[in-house]
């Protein structure tokens, strides 16, 4: 594994083409999306995809999302449906991932799908991601650019702190805008919300004109981001804290006295964009516990609470 410091590429045409060339050569490149930074590899290259799992220490049964620049390229790898078309027209490019049947002729590595007959796909909205994917001209597998189970990265410094020399380059596109990973919806027998995100269940139901089922946590993993312990800092996380205990680092929401405040104005969009960065900042202080104020379980707050509950879940071992 490469242990030299990764190259830091600028968010320019030259930087985009260098990143694409490195991906084409089977190397690992972190790049910004509107949600978080992704750790990218050519999704058709088994060896390159295997390096993602190695770099992240990611369980091989946890599938990856494949990112594309163009819808027509994406359609070559999946069995497209009317409901997929409706959602794509409404939300792409953007923070929505669709899980669809894998097309029999797809060249996507079986490591990407973790042995399933489905693929998780999306068209990211970040201009740098679009430019890199467009220059490469093929799908890129790109989970969050961090060690498996740790806090997701929303800035280049987060990527470097977590992965160091485990990747080849980072394209510096500044801070991610949305701040939580994409919503994932399965479109097989019926629409199923597999992971909440920036696009809410209510919005998806309205767009499709039908109710959305929700995956139960006890069910088998069918999409990325479903492990119970995930997005975890080193410090223990205590949720729904209405008071602070001695020695805790305090992550607030609303008008509270705290170390860092996700949103003093109780703006859930602001809170989502700050979530992972503030967890990184507090964890870097080296304390034993982070206490988090209650977050309303509505709209984008559902995705925020999902990430926080996984951060607070019991750790393996």
N, C-alpha and C positions, 0 to 999 in steps of 0.2 A: 504494500500500500504506500502511496505517495505521502511522505512525511515532511516535505519541504513546504514552506508557506505558499498558499494559493495565490495565483496572479489576481490582481484587483483590476477589473476592466471598467473603462468609463462607459457611461450611458450615451454613447455616440454611435453613428453608423459604423465606424471602424470597430468599436467595441462589440457591437451586435454581430458583425461578421466574424470576428475572432471567436466569439462565444460559439457561434454556429459551427465553425470549422473544428473547434475542439470537441463539440458534441459528435460531429460526424466521424471524428477519429476515435470515438469510444471513450472519451474522457468525461469527467463529472464537472458540471458547471452549475453553480447556484445563481439564480436570477430572480428578480422581483416579479410577483404578480400583484393584483390589487388586493389579495387576501393576505398571504404571507410569502416569504421567500421559499422557492422550491429548489430542491436538489435534483438537477436534471441529468438524464442520460437518454441516449437514443433508444426509444422503446422497442426497436426491432433488433437490437444488439444484445444477445443473451449475456455476454461477458460484461458489457457496460452496465446493464440492469443489475447483475449480481453485485457489482461494486457499490450500488446504492445500498443494498442490504448490509454489505460489509461495513460501509462507512457509517451507517446509522445504527448498526447493531439491531436491525429491525427483524422481527419474527418473519420467517418466510411464508407463513400462512396469512399475512396481512397484505392484501392487494394494493396496487398503486393506481393513481389517476394518470391518464395520458392526456397531454395538452396538445392542441392543434391550433394552427393559424387560420385555416380555412375549413368551412363546413363541408365542402365537397370532399376534401381529403379525409376528414373524420368519418364520413358516411361509408367509405370503402372498408372500414374495419368493424362496423356494427350493423345489426339488423334494425334499420330505421323504422320508426312508427309515426302515426299521425300525432300522438300525444308528445312525442319527442320533438316533432316539428313545431308544435304549438309553443312549447317551452323554449325552444331554441330561438324562435322569432321574438319572444317576449324578453328574454334575459341574456342572450349571447350577443357579443362577448360580455362575460360577466361572471360573478361568483356562484355559478350553479354547475354541479356535476350530475350527469345522467349515467345510470347504470343500465346497459342494454345488452342484449345477446351479442356475443362475438360472431362476426361474419366468418363463415368457414374458410374463406380465402385470405383472412387477415394475416399479415406478417408480424403482428405484435407478439413479442416474446411471451411464452407461457409463464415465465417468472413474474411478469407484470400482473397477470390475472390470478396468481397463486393457485393455479390448477382449476379455477372456476371456468364456466362457459360464458361468462359475462365480462364486459370491460367497462370501467368507469372512465368517462371522457368529458372534456370541457374545452371551451374556447375562452382563454383568459382575456381580460379587458385591459391589462397594463400595456402601454405602448412598447416598452422594452421587451416584454415577453412576446408580444405580437411580432416585433421586428426580428427577434432571434428565431422564433418558430418559422416565420416566413422565409428567412434566409436559409434555414436548414431544409425546409420542404418536407418534413415528416414529423410523426408524433414524438413527443418527448415525455417520458415517464418522470414525474416530479413530485414526490412527497415533500413535506416541509423539510427545510434544510437544517436539521438539528439531530442530535443523537436521539434514538427512539425513546419515547416516553418523556422527554424533557420539554421545556417551554418552547413553543413555536417561535420562529424568528421573524420579526417585522422590520429589521434593519440589518445592513451588512455586518455590523459589529457583532450582532447576535449569532450570525452564521459562523464567523471566525472564532468566536469564543467557544462554540459548541463543537464544531467539526475540525477546526485548525487545519492540519495538513492532510486530512482525509479526503479532500477534494482538490481539483486542479485550478479552479478559478471562481471568482465571485464577480458578477456584474453589479456595480453600485448604482442602483436606481433610487436611492433615498428610502424613506419610510413607506411601508405598505399602507394603503388608504383604508381598507375595510378592517383589517386587523384580526379577524377570525377566519378560519378556513371556510371553503365553499360549502353551501348546502348540497347534500347528496340526496337524490331521489331515484329510487329504482322504478323502472318502467317495464316490468315483465308481465305477470298476470294482471296486476293492478298497481296504481301508483302507491309507493311506500316511501315515507320519509326515513332515510337510513342514517342521516346525520344532520342536525339543525345547523344553520349558518346565517349569513347575512340576508338571504331571501327566506321569508318566513313560510311556515306551513299554510297560514291563512292566505298569503299572496299566491302560493302555488295552487291551492284549491280554487281560488277565484279565477285564475287564469285557465285552469282545466275545466272548470264548471262541475267539479265533483269532489267528494271528500278524499282526503289523503290518509291512508293508513300509516301507523307509526311502528317501526321495528321495536320489538321487546329486547331488552338487554340480554336476556338469557339465550336468545337465538344465536345460531352460528354466524360467524363473521362473514359478511357478504359484500363489504365495501370498506374503503380506508377509514381510519379514525374511529373504530368501534371498540378498541381495547378499553377495558374498564379503567386501568391506571395509565394515564396519558397526560401530556402537557404539564408534567410535574416538575416543580422546582426541587432543589435539595431540601429546603425547609419544609416542615410539616405545614399543611394548610387547614385552617379552621374556617368554616363557612358560616354565613348568616350571623356574624358577630354583632351584637347590639351594645357590647361593652368591650373594653380591651383588657387583657390579662398582662401581668407583669412580664416583661421581656419579649412580648410579641411585636413584630413589625406590622404596621396597621395600613391596610389597603381600603380606603373609604369609597363611599358613593353617597352623594348628597351633602348636606350641611353637617359634616362631622369633623371632629378633630382627629387627624390621621397623619401618617407619614407621606403617603401619596394618595391622591384622590382621582379615581377613574373619571368622575364627572361631578363637580360640585353642583352643577345645574340639573343633575339627574337626566342627562342626555345619553340615551343608550347607544347612539351612534358614536359619540365621543368615547364612551366607556369601552366599547368594543375595539376601537382603534388604539386605545391605550393599554388594553388588558395585558398582552404578552410582554410589552416593553416594561410596564411597571412591575410585573412579576420578576422579570430579569433584574431590574434595578434593586428590588428589595432582597432578592435571593443573593445578590452580590455582596450584600452587607454581612452575610455570614451568620445571621440569627437562626434560632432553632424553629421558629414558627411564624407564619404569616396569617393574620386574622383578616377576614374580608367581610365588609358590610353586606347586608342583604341586597340582592339585585332583583327588581321586579321580574316575575316570570311571565313576561308577555313580550310580543314582538321580538326584537333582537336580543332582549334579555334571556330568552329561551336558549339561544346559542351560547351566550356568555355563561349562563348557569351550567350548561352541558360541559363546557371546557373547565369550569371551576370544579365541578363535581368529580371529573376525571383527575384533575390535579390533586384533589384531596383524597382520592381513593387509596386503599391499602396498597402498598408496594409489594411486588414479588420479592420473595426472600426476606 
